[in-house]
Amino acid sequence: MEIDRRELKRQAREAIRVSRPSFWVVTLVYLLMTTGVSTLAGLLVPAPDTGNISLPALFLSILLSLYSTVVGFGFTLWSMWTSRKLSPGLGALADGFSVALLVIMTSILIFLHTLAWSLLCIPVVWLVLIPVLLSPGLSFLVIPVLIAGIMIFSYWVSLRYALAYYLLADHPDYGAFAAVRRSVELTRGWKWEMFKLAFSFIGWELLDLLLYSLALLLVLVQGGFFQSLSLEHYGDAYMVYQIILSYPRSALLLLLASIPVKLWLYPYRSVTMAGFYDARLRLQREGFVEMPPL
C-alpha cells in the first residue's frame, strides 16, 4: 500500500484555503507567538559578547524553547483539525497549554531517544568512513563527513517520532511514553515515504532560506553595522550573528524577510503532514494491524 503524496498535498491546499479564519492569519499569530516572542526576548536579554555563558540568557533560552514547543503543539492541533475540515480557529494555538506538561514530557522523550541513537551511531559511522577518508588527500574530510553522517542519521531517527504529537493530540490520555512508542510503530517501514513527503517542500524551504539570507546580507553590508563591530568578532560567525540580532532594526528585518513564504509554507507543510498521519491510520485499520499495548 502507498500514500499518494500529490493527493495529500492537493487536499492540504484545499483545506487551508477554505479554513476560517484564514490560514495566513493563524500562521501569522503563530509566528508572533514563537519567533516574535523569541526575537523580543533576545533584544531584552541579549547574549553576552564575551563568548561566556550567561545564566539569565541560558534560562530564558530553555524557557522559550519549552514555550515554543507547547505553542507548536497548538499549531499541530490546528493543522490536524484543519486537515479534517473542523474549522479549529485561532483558539487551537492556545489549546496546547491545557496539556503543556504532556507536550514537554513528549519533547524531552523524543530528544533523549534521538540523542541516544545518535550517540550509538558515532562508532558505526567512524568505523565505516574513516578507513576511506584516511587515504592521502582526503583526511581533511574526516570531521565534516563524520558530522554530516551523524546529522543524517539523527534526522532519519527523528522520523520515528514525527507522529508522536499527532497521537498525543488525538489521545492525550495515552501519555508521553505511549505516544512516542506508537509513533515508532506507525512509522515503521514508512520513513522513506515520510522523507520523500518532507523533501517535496524543498523548493519552498530554499526560497525561505534565500529571502532570509538576502536580508542577512543586506544587514552585513550596511557600513554603520560593520563599524560598530570590534575586530575580534569577525572570526566568530555565531558571535557576529548574535550581535546582528541585538540591533532591533536588524532583528526586525530578519524576522520579516521571509514571512510571506512562511505564511504559506508552514500551514501547507503541517496540514499535509496531518493528512499523512490520518492516511497512515486508515491504512493500519484496513490492514488490521494492531497497535502496541498501552
Salt bridges, closest charged atoms under 4 A:
GLU7 OE2 - ARG10 NH2 2.68
GLU14 OE1 - ARG10 NH1 3.13
GLU14 OE2 - LYS85 NZ 3.09
ASP170 OD2 - ARG84 NH2 2.87
GLU185 OE1 - ARG188 NH1 2.47
GLU193 OE1 - ARG5 NH1 3.58
GLU193 OE2 - LYS196 NZ 3.12
GLU205 OE2 - ARG269 NH1 2.64
ASP208 OD1 - LYS262 NZ 2.83
ASP278 OD1 - ARG84 NH2 2.74
